[in-house]
Amino acid sequence: MPALSTKQKKKKKDSKTWYFDHPALDISKAFPQATPASIFPPCASDYYQFADLLTPEEQALRLKVRECVETDVAPIMAKYWEKAEFPFEIVPKLGALNIAGGTIKGYGCPGLSVTANALATAEIARVDASCSTFILVHSSLAMLTISLCGSELQKQKYLPSLAKLDTIACWGLTEPDYGSDASGLRTTATKVEGGWVIEGQKRWIGNSTFADVLVIFAKNKETNQINGFIVKKNVPGLQATKIENKIGLRMVQNGDILLQKVFVPDEDRLPGVNSFQDTSKVLAVSRVMVAWQPIGIAMGVYDMCHRYLQERKQFGAPLAAFQINQQKLVQMLSNVQAMFLMGWRLCKLYESGKMTPGQASLGKSWITLRARETVALGRELLGGNGILSDFLVAKAFNDLEPIYTYEGTYDINTLVTGREITGIASFKPVSKMTRASRL
């Protein structure tokens, strides 16, 4: 093939530039027949009128959070999700809602009921799951750990600014080699004069790349038990880097944390964390909150499909007029009713002091399973637009996958419930020696 002349090369380059310089059409112009999720649909999923189960305070909070995220988050979420960046511009708006700190009383925290806290979680997730995960990690994991396991001095020092979202926190338990088996973590804490030296690595830690306060769990080298520590950003030896190439919760800044001889003063050791069991009182609340994320996601997807099917027309009729589409929409609605009721009952069990770890695990595992089915049906209903983040469903479809996995995978949570109802733990395979002794 003969070589291109300089003029031909320039013409070829110019044609490429002309092609790539044209921005994509705005979705409302490219597809005017249906409204994108940037203008969020009204809530249409409370078919069994569950609002009647809520107190006036809970209803008011729910509507306040809904208005905020529909107004401030919905218009920008697709852009930030595509870029895998966190929208820091919304942090002051979320702070003004006064929901950070959730159930914590005092120290500038709202002291919400578990139900109110769950409703706020669901309302944020209904519009954007990444933003709800940001709040959940900050509030129901990091802040709650300081509240339940910290000293009075630590609570006074850290909680007020965290409650306003003036400072941001993350929670570091998971490690590269220890996910479901988190109690086996390898990060170590060595006692030295005036404090502790932390060495190890954490992975999948939400908010970690920009957190001001990092709650880190490490194994005490003297006692071989798990201890908790408050680590401040920019301390020597601390490094947090973003995990790239995620397909879900793309706005959440999950990170790898390296702790290389990080010194933590005695005053920042959490006195209430002396074994892995001490993390369970935090996880009991957070697992309930995580169960409400898929409830919110499913609500949002249903609302989006409910509007879309009435706007979008094919064969001379709105999609809502076709029997098979109605059947799928009703199945989605049925799931939302059941998911909400289980989540609500879980909250009431916790508030009455009756909730067991198995009940929390069953709630989280079953609700996420039903949410997966619901979102998959929504994906089918939207056809080609079901793979565009502009119409919410594709984004929700992907965002649900990590939620199905974190705070205990579906399988691990079923085993927690299974242990509780049978009295037999089946987390580890039976060893060869044990099998031999039985024979």
HELIX and SHEET records of a PDB file:
HELIX    1   1 THR A    6  PHE A   20  1                                  15    
HELIX    2   2 ILE A   27  ALA A   30  1                                   4    
HELIX    3   3 PHE A   50  LEU A   53  5                                   4    
HELIX    4   4 PRO A   56  CYS A   68  1                                  13    
HELIX    5   5 VAL A   69  VAL A   73  3                                   5    
HELIX    6   6 MET A   77  LYS A   83  1                                   7    
HELIX    7   7 PHE A   88  ILE A   90  5                                   3    
HELIX    8   8 VAL A   91  ALA A   96  1                                   6    
HELIX    9   9 VAL A  114  VAL A  127  1                                  14    
HELIX   10  10 ALA A  129  LEU A  136  1                                   8    
HELIX   11  11 VAL A  137  MET A  143  3                                   7    
HELIX   12  12 LEU A  144  CYS A  149  1                                   6    
HELIX   13  13 GLU A  152  ALA A  163  1                                  12    
HELIX   14  14 ALA A  182  GLY A  184  5                                   3    
HELIX   15  15 ASP A  266  ASP A  268  5                                   3    
HELIX   16  16 PHE A  276  THR A  279  5                                   4    
HELIX   17  17 SER A  280  GLU A  311  1                                  32    
HELIX   18  18 LEU A  319  ALA A  321  5                                   3    
HELIX   19  19 GLN A  323  GLU A  351  1                                  29    
HELIX   20  20 PRO A  357  LEU A  381  1                                  25    
HELIX   21  21 GLY A  383  ILE A  387  5                                   5    
HELIX   22  22 SER A  389  PHE A  391  5                                   3    
HELIX   23  23 VAL A  393  THR A  405  1                                  13    
HELIX   24  24 TYR A  410  THR A  422  1                                  13    
HELIX   25  25 LYS A  432  ARG A  438  1                                   7    
SHEET    1   A 2 LYS A 105  GLY A 106  0                                        
SHEET    2   A 2 CYS A 109  PRO A 110 -1                                        
SHEET    1   B 6 ALA A 169  GLY A 172  0                                        
SHEET    2   B 6 VAL A 213  ASN A 220  1                                        
SHEET    3   B 6 THR A 188  VAL A 192  1                                        
SHEET    4   B 6 GLY A 195  ILE A 205 -1                                        
SHEET    5   B 6 GLY A 255  PRO A 265 -1                                        
SHEET    6   B 6 LEU A 238  LYS A 242 -1                                        
SHEET    1   C 4 ALA A 169  GLY A 172  0                                        
SHEET    2   C 4 VAL A 213  ASN A 220  1                                        
SHEET    3   C 4 ILE A 226  LYS A 232 -1                                        
SHEET    4   C 4 ARG A 269  LEU A 270 -1                                        
SHEET    1   D 2 LYS A 313  GLN A 314  0                                        
SHEET    2   D 2 ALA A 317  PRO A 318 -1                                        
END                                                                             
